[in-house]
Every structure is written in C-alpha cells, then in structure tokens.
Amino acid sequence: MKKRRNSGHNRYLFVWGVVSVLVVGCLMVTMQSNHASETEGGKVTLASKAKIESPGIPPIDEAVPSLIETASFGLG
C-alpha cells in the first residue's frame, strides 16, 4: 500500500515538472524575440526601396569586336 501513496505524489511532481519546463521554454522564446526586435540587425531595408545606381557598362563590354571568333577542342 505504500507504493500507491507514492505513485500519487510522483504523478503530481511529474505534472509540475512538465508545466515548469513549458513555462521556462515559453519565457526563453519571448525573451529572444524581444531581444531580436531591439537590435539593429532586426531592422530590414527592402531592396525595392533602396536606391542603387548602376555604374554602367563595364569597359570590357563597351568595346565589343565586330568579329567574334570561337574555338572548340575535341576530346577523344
């Protein structure tokens, strides 16, 4: 009969242990999300709003030759 009395206490402690683990986990997630929103890295600038000017055509592409020669290498 002693074991039956202890099993009730074990269930009670198990339930409180599970609840405490869940509460701690929720607190950790909340603290991390609050910290992430306060940092500078959390602010995102959209690329569509940022003005990036194109430097133009690269010098190597400005002087395109009129005749383009290609070469092929046979293997085998």
All heavy atoms as TSV, in Angstrom:
chain	resi	resn	atom	element	x	y	z
A	1	MET	N	N	0.797	-1.187	0.000
A	1	MET	CA	C	0.000	0.000	0.000
A	1	MET	C	C	0.848	1.264	0.000
A	1	MET	O	O	0.376	2.304	-0.410
A	1	MET	CB	C	-0.898	-0.013	1.232
A	1	MET	CG	C	-2.000	-0.992	1.126
A	1	MET	SD	S	-3.423	-0.228	1.827
A	1	MET	CE	C	-4.258	-1.583	2.462
A	2	LYS	N	N	2.054	1.152	0.431
A	2	LYS	CA	C	2.923	2.304	0.470
A	2	LYS	C	C	3.219	2.815	-0.943
A	2	LYS	O	O	3.310	4.006	-1.179
A	2	LYS	CB	C	4.221	1.906	1.173
A	2	LYS	CG	C	4.874	3.016	1.900
A	2	LYS	CD	C	6.051	2.490	2.662
A	2	LYS	CE	C	6.450	3.482	3.717
A	2	LYS	NZ	N	7.613	3.101	4.436
A	3	LYS	N	N	3.337	1.910	-1.883
A	3	LYS	CA	C	3.650	2.297	-3.251
A	3	LYS	C	C	2.518	3.099	-3.883
A	3	LYS	O	O	2.736	3.978	-4.684
A	3	LYS	CB	C	3.973	1.073	-4.088
A	3	LYS	CG	C	5.252	0.424	-3.671
A	3	LYS	CD	C	5.862	-0.302	-4.817
A	3	LYS	CE	C	7.133	-0.915	-4.324
A	3	LYS	NZ	N	8.191	-0.821	-5.211
A	4	ARG	N	N	1.291	2.801	-3.565
A	4	ARG	CA	C	0.161	3.540	-4.133
A	4	ARG	C	C	0.174	4.990	-3.655
A	4	ARG	O	O	-0.137	5.897	-4.392
A	4	ARG	CB	C	-1.165	2.883	-3.757
A	4	ARG	CG	C	-1.429	1.657	-4.546
A	4	ARG	CD	C	-2.819	1.157	-4.280
A	4	ARG	NE	N	-3.099	0.092	-5.199
A	4	ARG	CZ	C	-4.280	-0.213	-5.631
A	4	ARG	NH1	N	-5.334	0.460	-5.191
A	4	ARG	NH2	N	-4.454	-1.190	-6.469
A	5	ARG	N	N	0.518	5.204	-2.428
A	5	ARG	CA	C	0.573	6.563	-1.904
A	5	ARG	C	C	1.670	7.368	-2.612
A	5	ARG	O	O	1.489	8.523	-2.945
A	5	ARG	CB	C	0.875	6.502	-0.407
A	5	ARG	CG	C	-0.103	7.311	0.394
A	5	ARG	CD	C	0.262	7.287	1.834
A	5	ARG	NE	N	-0.642	6.373	2.520
A	5	ARG	CZ	C	-0.522	5.983	3.744
A	5	ARG	NH1	N	0.520	6.388	4.455
A	5	ARG	NH2	N	-1.389	5.188	4.300
A	6	ASN	N	N	2.795	6.739	-2.856
A	6	ASN	CA	C	3.910	7.421	-3.526
A	6	ASN	C	C	3.618	7.669	-4.996
A	6	ASN	O	O	4.110	8.637	-5.562
A	6	ASN	CB	C	5.192	6.607	-3.385
A	6	ASN	CG	C	5.756	6.701	-1.985
A	6	ASN	OD1	O	5.430	7.626	-1.243
A	6	ASN	ND2	N	6.590	5.741	-1.626
A	7	SER	N	N	2.837	6.799	-5.636
A	7	SER	CA	C	2.564	6.994	-7.059
A	7	SER	C	C	1.750	8.261	-7.294
A	7	SER	O	O	1.916	8.934	-8.303
A	7	SER	CB	C	1.840	5.782	-7.640
A	7	SER	OG	O	0.549	5.654	-7.072
A	8	GLY	N	N	0.878	8.620	-6.372
A	8	GLY	CA	C	0.123	9.866	-6.481
A	8	GLY	C	C	1.038	11.077	-6.407
A	8	GLY	O	O	0.880	12.031	-7.148
A	9	HIS	N	N	2.009	11.005	-5.529
A	9	HIS	CA	C	2.973	12.100	-5.398
A	9	HIS	C	C	3.862	12.177	-6.637
A	9	HIS	O	O	4.221	13.269	-7.084
A	9	HIS	CB	C	3.830	11.925	-4.142
A	9	HIS	CG	C	3.065	12.095	-2.868
A	9	HIS	ND1	N	2.528	13.298	-2.487
A	9	HIS	CD2	C	2.744	11.199	-1.900
A	9	HIS	CE1	C	1.908	13.146	-1.325
A	9	HIS	NE2	N	2.016	11.874	-0.945
A	10	ASN	N	N	4.223	11.030	-7.166
A	10	ASN	CA	C	5.061	11.011	-8.366
A	10	ASN	C	C	4.335	11.656	-9.546
A	10	ASN	O	O	4.940	12.406	-10.316
A	10	ASN	CB	C	5.472	9.583	-8.714
A	10	ASN	CG	C	6.496	9.037	-7.745
A	10	ASN	OD1	O	7.148	9.803	-7.028
A	10	ASN	ND2	N	6.635	7.724	-7.706
A	11	ARG	N	N	3.061	11.362	-9.704
A	11	ARG	CA	C	2.290	11.979	-10.785
A	11	ARG	C	C	2.210	13.485	-10.587
A	11	ARG	O	O	2.346	14.253	-11.529
A	11	ARG	CB	C	0.885	11.383	-10.849
A	11	ARG	CG	C	0.853	9.992	-11.381
A	11	ARG	CD	C	-0.582	9.496	-11.474
A	11	ARG	NE	N	-0.581	8.059	-11.684
A	11	ARG	CZ	C	-1.525	7.249	-11.291
A	11	ARG	NH1	N	-2.577	7.729	-10.647
A	11	ARG	NH2	N	-1.460	5.962	-11.526
A	12	TYR	N	N	1.967	13.889	-9.368
A	12	TYR	CA	C	1.878	15.311	-9.039
A	12	TYR	C	C	3.187	16.026	-9.381
A	12	TYR	O	O	3.196	17.083	-10.013
A	12	TYR	CB	C	1.544	15.444	-7.552
A	12	TYR	CG	C	1.391	16.857	-7.057
A	12	TYR	CD1	C	0.262	17.600	-7.361
A	12	TYR	CD2	C	2.380	17.443	-6.265
A	12	TYR	CE1	C	0.113	18.893	-6.892
A	12	TYR	CE2	C	2.234	18.726	-5.794
A	12	TYR	CZ	C	1.105	19.451	-6.109
A	12	TYR	OH	O	0.962	20.725	-5.648
A	13	LEU	N	N	4.308	15.438	-8.978
A	13	LEU	CA	C	5.615	16.037	-9.273
A	13	LEU	C	C	5.904	16.025	-10.766
A	13	LEU	O	O	6.482	16.972	-11.301
A	13	LEU	CB	C	6.709	15.298	-8.508
A	13	LEU	CG	C	6.728	15.532	-6.994
A	13	LEU	CD1	C	7.780	14.640	-6.346
A	13	LEU	CD2	C	6.993	16.991	-6.687
A	14	PHE	N	N	5.495	14.974	-11.453
A	14	PHE	CA	C	5.723	14.890	-12.896
A	14	PHE	C	C	4.960	15.990	-13.629
A	14	PHE	O	O	5.496	16.659	-14.509
A	14	PHE	CB	C	5.309	13.512	-13.428
A	14	PHE	CG	C	5.449	13.375	-14.906
A	14	PHE	CD1	C	6.698	13.239	-15.483
A	14	PHE	CD2	C	4.336	13.395	-15.734
A	14	PHE	CE1	C	6.838	13.117	-16.862
A	14	PHE	CE2	C	4.450	13.281	-17.098
A	14	PHE	CZ	C	5.712	13.139	-17.668
A	15	VAL	N	N	3.704	16.201	-13.242
A	15	VAL	CA	C	2.893	17.242	-13.882
A	15	VAL	C	C	3.507	18.616	-13.646
A	15	VAL	O	O	3.628	19.427	-14.558
A	15	VAL	CB	C	1.434	17.187	-13.375
A	15	VAL	CG1	C	0.653	18.403	-13.826
A	15	VAL	CG2	C	0.761	15.920	-13.868
A	16	TRP	N	N	3.927	18.890	-12.421
A	16	TRP	CA	C	4.550	20.180	-12.132
A	16	TRP	C	C	5.879	20.328	-12.870
A	16	TRP	O	O	6.256	21.436	-13.284
A	16	TRP	CB	C	4.743	20.372	-10.634
A	16	TRP	CG	C	3.508	20.918	-9.997
A	16	TRP	CD1	C	2.633	20.250	-9.207
A	16	TRP	CD2	C	2.990	22.230	-10.149
A	16	TRP	NE1	N	1.589	21.066	-8.845
A	16	TRP	CE2	C	1.791	22.300	-9.426
A	16	TRP	CE3	C	3.402	23.364	-10.839
A	16	TRP	CZ2	C	1.019	23.445	-9.349
A	16	TRP	CZ3	C	2.620	24.506	-10.760
A	16	TRP	CH2	C	1.451	24.546	-10.032
A	17	GLY	N	N	6.613	19.264	-13.034
A	17	GLY	CA	C	7.863	19.328	-13.787
A	17	GLY	C	C	7.614	19.664	-15.248
A	17	GLY	O	O	8.313	20.500	-15.833
A	18	VAL	N	N	6.606	19.042	-15.855
A	18	VAL	CA	C	6.279	19.327	-17.250
A	18	VAL	C	C	5.814	20.769	-17.410
A	18	VAL	O	O	6.230	21.479	-18.328
A	18	VAL	CB	C	5.202	18.333	-17.765
A	18	VAL	CG1	C	4.663	18.764	-19.106
A	18	VAL	CG2	C	5.779	16.932	-17.846
A	19	VAL	N	N	4.981	21.228	-16.494
A	19	VAL	CA	C	4.495	22.611	-16.554
A	19	VAL	C	C	5.653	23.590	-16.415
A	19	VAL	O	O	5.742	24.582	-17.140
A	19	VAL	CB	C	3.421	22.846	-15.456
A	19	VAL	CG1	C	3.099	24.316	-15.315
A	19	VAL	CG2	C	2.170	22.061	-15.781
A	20	SER	N	N	6.566	23.321	-15.495
A	20	SER	CA	C	7.697	24.243	-15.304
A	20	SER	C	C	8.609	24.266	-16.526
A	20	SER	O	O	9.102	25.326	-16.913
A	20	SER	CB	C	8.475	23.873	-14.043
A	20	SER	OG	O	9.057	22.595	-14.181
A	21	VAL	N	N	8.821	23.137	-17.164
A	21	VAL	CA	C	9.647	23.100	-18.381
A	21	VAL	C	C	8.980	23.903	-19.498
A	21	VAL	O	O	9.641	24.667	-20.212
A	21	VAL	CB	C	9.908	21.636	-18.817
A	21	VAL	CG1	C	10.479	21.576	-20.223
A	21	VAL	CG2	C	10.843	20.955	-17.845
A	22	LEU	N	N	7.673	23.767	-19.648
A	22	LEU	CA	C	6.961	24.524	-20.672
A	22	LEU	C	C	7.000	26.024	-20.397
A	22	LEU	O	O	7.184	26.832	-21.311
A	22	LEU	CB	C	5.516	24.039	-20.781
A	22	LEU	CG	C	5.324	22.640	-21.367
A	22	LEU	CD1	C	3.859	22.231	-21.285
A	22	LEU	CD2	C	5.814	22.589	-22.798
A	23	VAL	N	N	6.848	26.418	-19.149
A	23	VAL	CA	C	6.882	27.843	-18.795
A	23	VAL	C	C	8.262	28.428	-19.072
A	23	VAL	O	O	8.389	29.507	-19.658
A	23	VAL	CB	C	6.480	28.038	-17.315
A	23	VAL	CG1	C	6.795	29.444	-16.836
A	23	VAL	CG2	C	5.013	27.743	-17.131
A	24	VAL	N	N	9.302	27.720	-18.691
A	24	VAL	CA	C	10.666	28.198	-18.941
A	24	VAL	C	C	10.926	28.296	-20.440
A	24	VAL	O	O	11.525	29.263	-20.914
A	24	VAL	CB	C	11.696	27.287	-18.244
A	24	VAL	CG1	C	13.103	27.596	-18.701
A	24	VAL	CG2	C	11.587	27.429	-16.737
A	25	GLY	N	N	10.472	27.323	-21.196
A	25	GLY	CA	C	10.650	27.371	-22.651
A	25	GLY	C	C	9.934	28.556	-23.272
A	25	GLY	O	O	10.492	29.248	-24.140
A	26	CYS	N	N	8.710	28.826	-22.838
A	26	CYS	CA	C	7.969	29.982	-23.365
A	26	CYS	C	C	8.654	31.291	-23.002
A	26	CYS	O	O	8.720	32.214	-23.815
A	26	CYS	CB	C	6.542	29.966	-22.853
A	26	CYS	SG	S	5.536	28.664	-23.581
A	27	LEU	N	N	9.161	31.385	-21.788
A	27	LEU	CA	C	9.869	32.602	-21.376
A	27	LEU	C	C	11.127	32.824	-22.205
A	27	LEU	O	O	11.453	33.953	-22.574
A	27	LEU	CB	C	10.211	32.538	-19.892
A	27	LEU	CG	C	9.036	32.723	-18.934
A	27	LEU	CD1	C	9.493	32.482	-17.503
A	27	LEU	CD2	C	8.436	34.108	-19.080
A	28	MET	N	N	11.842	31.755	-22.495
A	28	MET	CA	C	13.068	31.881	-23.292
A	28	MET	C	C	12.738	32.367	-24.699
A	28	MET	O	O	13.426	33.234	-25.247
A	28	MET	CB	C	13.813	30.552	-23.330
A	28	MET	CG	C	14.468	30.184	-22.029
A	28	MET	SD	S	15.254	28.566	-22.049
A	28	MET	CE	C	16.481	28.794	-23.297
A	29	VAL	N	N	11.696	31.823	-25.308
A	29	VAL	CA	C	11.307	32.247	-26.653
A	29	VAL	C	C	10.888	33.704	-26.646
A	29	VAL	O	O	11.243	34.483	-27.533
A	29	VAL	CB	C	10.179	31.336	-27.192
A	29	VAL	CG1	C	9.568	31.905	-28.456
A	29	VAL	CG2	C	10.710	29.942	-27.434
A	30	THR	N	N	10.139	34.118	-25.630
A	30	THR	CA	C	9.691	35.506	-25.528
A	30	THR	C	C	10.877	36.444	-25.343
A	30	THR	O	O	10.943	37.499	-25.981
A	30	THR	CB	C	8.723	35.658	-24.343
A	30	THR	OG1	O	7.655	34.732	-24.504
A	30	THR	CG2	C	8.170	37.056	-24.264
A	31	MET	N	N	11.826	36.070	-24.517
A	31	MET	CA	C	12.989	36.921	-24.287
A	31	MET	C	C	13.823	37.045	-25.554
A	31	MET	O	O	14.324	38.127	-25.867
A	31	MET	CB	C	13.836	36.364	-23.142
A	31	MET	CG	C	13.200	36.553	-21.791
A	31	MET	SD	S	14.044	35.721	-20.424
A	31	MET	CE	C	15.742	36.101	-20.697
A	32	GLN	N	N	13.978	35.968	-26.302
A	32	GLN	CA	C	14.763	36.023	-27.529
A	32	GLN	C	C	14.086	36.887	-28.579
A	32	GLN	O	O	14.734	37.646	-29.277
A	32	GLN	CB	C	14.990	34.616	-28.075
A	32	GLN	CG	C	16.000	33.837	-27.290
A	32	GLN	CD	C	16.187	32.434	-27.837
A	32	GLN	OE1	O	15.437	31.990	-28.693
A	32	GLN	NE2	N	17.176	31.732	-27.345
A	33	SER	N	N	12.769	36.793	-28.701
A	33	SER	CA	C	12.079	37.598	-29.698
A	33	SER	C	C	12.122	39.073	-29.313
A	33	SER	O	O	12.248	39.934	-30.177
A	33	SER	CB	C	10.644	37.118	-29.868
A	33	SER	OG	O	9.912	37.320	-28.682
A	34	ASN	N	N	12.034	39.403	-28.021
A	34	ASN	CA	C	12.146	40.791	-27.593
A	34	ASN	C	C	13.539	41.328	-27.858
A	34	ASN	O	O	13.707	42.459	-28.300
A	34	ASN	CB	C	11.819	40.929	-26.106
A	34	ASN	CG	C	10.350	40.751	-25.820
A	34	ASN	OD1	O	9.528	40.845	-26.717
A	34	ASN	ND2	N	10.027	40.492	-24.570
A	35	HIS	N	N	14.542	40.526	-27.605
A	35	HIS	CA	C	15.922	40.952	-27.838
A	35	HIS	C	C	16.179	41.147	-29.324
A	35	HIS	O	O	16.863	42.084	-29.719
A	35	HIS	CB	C	16.898	39.928	-27.257
A	35	HIS	CG	C	18.329	40.287	-27.476
A	35	HIS	ND1	N	18.927	41.355	-26.858
A	35	HIS	CD2	C	19.277	39.738	-28.268
A	35	HIS	CE1	C	20.186	41.439	-27.260
A	35	HIS	NE2	N	20.422	40.458	-28.113
A	36	ALA	N	N	15.630	40.290	-30.155
A	36	ALA	CA	C	15.844	40.401	-31.598
A	36	ALA	C	C	15.185	41.657	-32.152
A	36	ALA	O	O	15.702	42.273	-33.083
A	36	ALA	CB	C	15.298	39.169	-32.305
A	37	SER	N	N	14.058	42.065	-31.610
A	37	SER	CA	C	13.394	43.260	-32.116
A	37	SER	C	C	14.112	44.528	-31.676
A	37	SER	O	O	13.969	45.569	-32.306
A	37	SER	CB	C	11.938	43.289	-31.658
A	37	SER	OG	O	11.877	43.405	-30.254
A	38	GLU	N	N	14.895	44.482	-30.603
A	38	GLU	CA	C	15.610	45.653	-30.116
A	38	GLU	C	C	16.940	45.866	-30.821
A	38	GLU	O	O	17.478	46.964	-30.801
A	38	GLU	CB	C	15.864	45.512	-28.614
A	38	GLU	CG	C	14.599	45.557	-27.772
A	38	GLU	CD	C	14.863	45.232	-26.320
A	38	GLU	OE1	O	16.020	44.911	-25.986
A	38	GLU	OE2	O	13.926	45.292	-25.524
A	39	THR	N	N	17.499	44.875	-31.453
A	39	THR	CA	C	18.805	45.000	-32.080
A	39	THR	C	C	18.692	45.699	-33.426
A	39	THR	O	O	17.641	45.765	-34.036
A	39	THR	CB	C	19.454	43.619	-32.284
A	39	THR	OG1	O	18.605	42.831	-33.112
A	39	THR	CG2	C	19.678	42.912	-30.966
A	40	GLU	N	N	19.804	46.225	-33.889
A	40	GLU	CA	C	19.843	46.900	-35.186
A	40	GLU	C	C	19.679	45.905	-36.328
A	40	GLU	O	O	19.187	46.254	-37.381
A	40	GLU	CB	C	21.176	47.649	-35.353
A	40	GLU	CG	C	21.313	48.851	-34.439
A	40	GLU	CD	C	20.340	49.965	-34.791
A	40	GLU	OE1	O	20.085	50.178	-35.978
A	40	GLU	OE2	O	19.833	50.614	-33.867
A	41	GLY	N	N	20.115	44.677	-36.126
A	41	GLY	CA	C	20.015	43.667	-37.176
A	41	GLY	C	C	18.581	43.274	-37.464
A	41	GLY	O	O	18.277	42.737	-38.513
A	42	GLY	N	N	17.674	43.542	-36.545
A	42	GLY	CA	C	16.278	43.213	-36.748
A	42	GLY	C	C	15.601	44.119	-37.760
A	42	GLY	O	O	14.574	43.793	-38.326
A	43	LYS	N	N	16.177	45.296	-38.005
A	43	LYS	CA	C	15.609	46.234	-38.966
A	43	LYS	C	C	16.088	45.864	-40.365
A	43	LYS	O	O	17.283	45.776	-40.619
A	43	LYS	CB	C	16.029	47.656	-38.630
A	43	LYS	CG	C	15.524	48.099	-37.270
A	43	LYS	CD	C	16.010	49.481	-36.928
A	43	LYS	CE	C	15.557	49.856	-35.529
A	43	LYS	NZ	N	16.117	51.136	-35.111
A	44	VAL	N	N	15.151	45.685	-41.265
A	44	VAL	CA	C	15.480	45.246	-42.618
A	44	VAL	C	C	15.070	46.332	-43.600
A	44	VAL	O	O	13.953	46.832	-43.555
A	44	VAL	CB	C	14.748	43.925	-42.952
A	44	VAL	CG1	C	15.037	43.499	-44.375
A	44	VAL	CG2	C	15.144	42.848	-41.981
A	45	THR	N	N	15.989	46.672	-44.492
A	45	THR	CA	C	15.682	47.618	-45.559
A	45	THR	C	C	15.369	46.813	-46.804
A	45	THR	O	O	16.171	45.990	-47.246
A	45	THR	CB	C	16.886	48.540	-45.825
A	45	THR	OG1	O	17.235	49.171	-44.605
A	45	THR	CG2	C	16.540	49.578	-46.853
A	46	LEU	N	N	14.199	47.047	-47.362
A	46	LEU	CA	C	13.813	46.309	-48.554
A	46	LEU	C	C	14.623	46.784	-49.756
A	46	LEU	O	O	14.917	47.968	-49.898
A	46	LEU	CB	C	12.320	46.494	-48.824
A	46	LEU	CG	C	11.394	45.986	-47.712
A	46	LEU	CD1	C	9.952	46.308	-48.073
A	46	LEU	CD2	C	11.564	44.503	-47.531
A	47	ALA	N	N	14.961	45.864	-50.631
A	47	ALA	CA	C	15.760	46.198	-51.796
A	47	ALA	C	C	14.990	47.104	-52.749
A	47	ALA	O	O	15.580	47.911	-53.463
A	47	ALA	CB	C	16.190	44.925	-52.521
A	48	SER	N	N	13.675	47.008	-52.784
A	48	SER	CA	C	12.896	47.839	-53.689
A	48	SER	C	C	12.918	49.308	-53.271
A	48	SER	O	O	12.783	50.194	-54.091
A	48	SER	CB	C	11.460	47.333	-53.777
A	48	SER	OG	O	10.865	47.400	-52.504
A	49	LYS	N	N	13.125	49.575	-51.983
A	49	LYS	CA	C	13.176	50.946	-51.503
A	49	LYS	C	C	14.579	51.535	-51.590
A	49	LYS	O	O	14.732	52.743	-51.632
A	49	LYS	CB	C	12.679	51.004	-50.059
A	49	LYS	CG	C	11.206	50.736	-49.914
A	49	LYS	CD	C	10.780	50.890	-48.482
A	49	LYS	CE	C	9.285	50.635	-48.344
A	49	LYS	NZ	N	8.850	50.770	-46.948
A	50	ALA	N	N	15.587	50.705	-51.560
A	50	ALA	CA	C	16.960	51.183	-51.607
A	50	ALA	C	C	17.296	51.630	-53.023
A	50	ALA	O	O	16.972	50.967	-53.999
A	50	ALA	CB	C	17.917	50.088	-51.156
A	51	LYS	N	N	17.942	52.783	-53.130
A	51	LYS	CA	C	18.316	53.301	-54.446
A	51	LYS	C	C	19.763	52.924	-54.729
A	51	LYS	O	O	20.685	53.453	-54.137
A	51	LYS	CB	C	18.142	54.813	-54.484
A	51	LYS	CG	C	16.705	55.231	-54.353
A	51	LYS	CD	C	16.563	56.727	-54.422
A	51	LYS	CE	C	15.108	57.126	-54.277
A	51	LYS	NZ	N	14.938	58.576	-54.330
A	52	ILE	N	N	19.931	51.999	-55.652
A	52	ILE	CA	C	21.254	51.561	-56.067
A	52	ILE	C	C	21.427	51.968	-57.521
A	52	ILE	O	O	20.664	51.546	-58.392
A	52	ILE	CB	C	21.421	50.034	-55.909
A	52	ILE	CG1	C	21.222	49.639	-54.452
A	52	ILE	CG2	C	22.786	49.595	-56.420
A	52	ILE	CD1	C	21.232	48.142	-54.220
A	53	GLU	N	N	22.426	52.811	-57.746
A	53	GLU	CA	C	22.665	53.277	-59.109
A	53	GLU	C	C	23.595	52.314	-59.823
A	53	GLU	O	O	24.584	51.858	-59.277
A	53	GLU	CB	C	23.257	54.676	-59.082
A	53	GLU	CG	C	22.305	55.709	-58.522
A	53	GLU	CD	C	22.897	57.104	-58.579
A	53	GLU	OE1	O	23.849	57.309	-59.343
A	53	GLU	OE2	O	22.401	57.966	-57.852
A	54	SER	N	N	23.256	52.042	-61.067
A	54	SER	CA	C	24.074	51.159	-61.878
A	54	SER	C	C	25.311	51.916	-62.342
A	54	SER	O	O	25.207	53.048	-62.819
A	54	SER	CB	C	23.269	50.673	-63.084
A	54	SER	OG	O	24.087	49.906	-63.925
A	55	PRO	N	N	26.498	51.308	-62.228
A	55	PRO	CA	C	27.710	52.003	-62.655
A	55	PRO	C	C	27.835	52.086	-64.180
A	55	PRO	O	O	28.720	52.742	-64.691
A	55	PRO	CB	C	28.831	51.171	-62.060
A	55	PRO	CG	C	28.253	49.811	-61.917
A	55	PRO	CD	C	26.800	50.022	-61.633
A	56	GLY	N	N	26.963	51.456	-64.919
A	56	GLY	CA	C	27.029	51.479	-66.378
A	56	GLY	C	C	27.621	50.195	-66.923
A	56	GLY	O	O	27.803	49.209	-66.217
A	57	ILE	N	N	27.934	50.224	-68.192
A	57	ILE	CA	C	28.505	49.043	-68.847
A	57	ILE	C	C	29.988	48.956	-68.502
A	57	ILE	O	O	30.710	49.955	-68.580
A	57	ILE	CB	C	28.318	49.148	-70.380
A	57	ILE	CG1	C	26.823	49.190	-70.704
A	57	ILE	CG2	C	28.997	47.996	-71.092
A	57	ILE	CD1	C	26.530	49.417	-72.174
A	58	PRO	N	N	30.471	47.776	-68.150
A	58	PRO	CA	C	31.903	47.617	-67.857
A	58	PRO	C	C	32.739	47.901	-69.104
A	58	PRO	O	O	32.296	47.691	-70.235
A	58	PRO	CB	C	32.041	46.155	-67.452
A	58	PRO	CG	C	30.673	45.653	-67.218
A	58	PRO	CD	C	29.732	46.547	-67.924
A	59	PRO	N	N	33.960	48.395	-68.906
A	59	PRO	CA	C	34.817	48.750	-70.053
A	59	PRO	C	C	35.067	47.580	-71.009
A	59	PRO	O	O	35.180	47.780	-72.218
A	59	PRO	CB	C	36.122	49.200	-69.404
A	59	PRO	CG	C	35.780	49.552	-68.008
A	59	PRO	CD	C	34.584	48.738	-67.645
A	60	ILE	N	N	35.123	46.359	-70.478
A	60	ILE	CA	C	35.395	45.224	-71.361
A	60	ILE	C	C	34.233	44.967	-72.318
A	60	ILE	O	O	34.411	44.467	-73.421
A	60	ILE	CB	C	35.729	43.960	-70.537
A	60	ILE	CG1	C	36.368	42.904	-71.419
A	60	ILE	CG2	C	34.485	43.414	-69.858
A	60	ILE	CD1	C	36.978	41.766	-70.666
A	61	ASP	N	N	33.018	45.350	-71.911
A	61	ASP	CA	C	31.852	45.143	-72.762
A	61	ASP	C	C	31.568	46.328	-73.680
A	61	ASP	O	O	30.774	46.223	-74.606
A	61	ASP	CB	C	30.618	44.869	-71.909
A	61	ASP	CG	C	30.694	43.524	-71.217
A	61	ASP	OD1	O	31.404	42.644	-71.740
A	61	ASP	OD2	O	30.052	43.357	-70.165
A	62	GLU	N	N	32.202	47.476	-73.443
A	62	GLU	CA	C	31.973	48.638	-74.295
A	62	GLU	C	C	32.585	48.441	-75.682
A	62	GLU	O	O	32.009	48.825	-76.683
A	62	GLU	CB	C	32.554	49.899	-73.641
A	62	GLU	CG	C	31.716	50.412	-72.505
A	62	GLU	CD	C	32.316	51.644	-71.877
A	62	GLU	OE1	O	33.445	52.052	-72.260
A	62	GLU	OE2	O	31.669	52.213	-70.996
A	63	ALA	N	N	33.758	47.853	-75.708
A	63	ALA	CA	C	34.461	47.683	-76.979
A	63	ALA	C	C	34.262	46.257	-77.478
A	63	ALA	O	O	35.151	45.433	-77.431
A	63	ALA	CB	C	35.939	47.996	-76.813
A	64	VAL	N	N	33.077	45.967	-77.973
A	64	VAL	CA	C	32.786	44.632	-78.484
A	64	VAL	C	C	33.358	44.519	-79.897
A	64	VAL	O	O	33.105	45.370	-80.749
A	64	VAL	CB	C	31.262	44.391	-78.509
A	64	VAL	CG1	C	30.947	43.027	-79.081
A	64	VAL	CG2	C	30.690	44.536	-77.117
A	65	PRO	N	N	34.151	43.473	-80.166
A	65	PRO	CA	C	34.702	43.329	-81.512
A	65	PRO	C	C	33.599	42.991	-82.523
A	65	PRO	O	O	32.582	42.383	-82.179
A	65	PRO	CB	C	35.707	42.175	-81.374
A	65	PRO	CG	C	35.280	41.430	-80.171
A	65	PRO	CD	C	34.607	42.413	-79.272
A	66	SER	N	N	33.817	43.402	-83.775
A	66	SER	CA	C	32.811	43.135	-84.809
A	66	SER	C	C	32.793	41.668	-85.196
A	66	SER	O	O	31.758	41.129	-85.586
A	66	SER	CB	C	33.077	44.003	-86.034
A	66	SER	OG	O	34.367	43.713	-86.547
A	67	LEU	N	N	33.931	41.006	-85.124
A	67	LEU	CA	C	34.017	39.593	-85.475
A	67	LEU	C	C	34.389	38.801	-84.227
A	67	LEU	O	O	35.423	39.031	-83.614
A	67	LEU	CB	C	35.081	39.379	-86.565
A	67	LEU	CG	C	35.295	37.951	-87.024
A	67	LEU	CD1	C	34.036	37.418	-87.697
A	67	LEU	CD2	C	36.462	37.874	-87.981
A	68	ILE	N	N	33.533	37.878	-83.849
A	68	ILE	CA	C	33.788	37.059	-82.673
A	68	ILE	C	C	34.243	35.693	-83.136
A	68	ILE	O	O	33.537	35.008	-83.883
A	68	ILE	CB	C	32.515	36.933	-81.799
A	68	ILE	CG1	C	32.099	38.313	-81.305
A	68	ILE	CG2	C	32.757	35.990	-80.624
A	68	ILE	CD1	C	30.804	38.325	-80.550
A	69	GLU	N	N	35.441	35.298	-82.722
A	69	GLU	CA	C	35.994	34.011	-83.107
A	69	GLU	C	C	35.888	33.060	-81.909
A	69	GLU	O	O	36.148	33.436	-80.785
A	69	GLU	CB	C	37.452	34.159	-83.530
A	69	GLU	CG	C	37.625	35.053	-84.757
A	69	GLU	CD	C	39.083	35.216	-85.135
A	69	GLU	OE1	O	39.936	34.573	-84.498
A	69	GLU	OE2	O	39.337	35.988	-86.047
A	70	THR	N	N	35.502	31.841	-82.204
A	70	THR	CA	C	35.394	30.831	-81.143
A	70	THR	C	C	36.307	29.657	-81.500
A	70	THR	O	O	36.664	29.460	-82.653
A	70	THR	CB	C	33.964	30.319	-80.986
A	70	THR	OG1	O	33.534	29.729	-82.211
A	70	THR	CG2	C	33.032	31.466	-80.602
A	71	ALA	N	N	36.624	28.896	-80.528
A	71	ALA	CA	C	37.434	27.711	-80.717
A	71	ALA	C	C	36.777	26.548	-79.987
A	71	ALA	O	O	36.143	26.711	-78.973
A	71	ALA	CB	C	38.845	27.928	-80.175
A	72	SER	N	N	36.934	25.360	-80.543
A	72	SER	CA	C	36.424	24.173	-79.866
A	72	SER	C	C	37.538	23.150	-79.792
A	72	SER	O	O	38.373	23.041	-80.678
A	72	SER	CB	C	35.202	23.609	-80.596
A	72	SER	OG	O	35.574	23.197	-81.893
A	73	PHE	N	N	37.517	22.399	-78.753
A	73	PHE	CA	C	38.531	21.382	-78.529
A	73	PHE	C	C	37.846	20.032	-78.499
A	73	PHE	O	O	36.925	19.802	-77.705
A	73	PHE	CB	C	39.271	21.637	-77.204
A	73	PHE	CG	C	39.953	22.960	-77.157
A	73	PHE	CD1	C	39.333	24.071	-76.600
A	73	PHE	CD2	C	41.221	23.119	-77.705
A	73	PHE	CE1	C	39.954	25.285	-76.556
A	73	PHE	CE2	C	41.857	24.332	-77.675
A	73	PHE	CZ	C	41.222	25.428	-77.102
A	74	GLY	N	N	38.285	19.163	-79.375
A	74	GLY	CA	C	37.694	17.821	-79.415
A	74	GLY	C	C	38.354	16.936	-78.360
A	74	GLY	O	O	39.559	16.955	-78.154
A	75	LEU	N	N	37.545	16.193	-77.679
A	75	LEU	CA	C	38.072	15.272	-76.677
A	75	LEU	C	C	37.881	13.841	-77.185
A	75	LEU	O	O	36.810	13.449	-77.549
A	75	LEU	CB	C	37.308	15.442	-75.346
A	75	LEU	CG	C	37.399	16.833	-74.702
A	75	LEU	CD1	C	36.484	16.900	-73.506
A	75	LEU	CD2	C	38.837	17.137	-74.299
A	76	GLY	N	N	38.985	13.103	-77.201
A	76	GLY	CA	C	38.832	11.699	-77.543
A	76	GLY	C	C	39.505	11.301	-78.726
A	76	GLY	O	O	39.906	11.261	-79.700
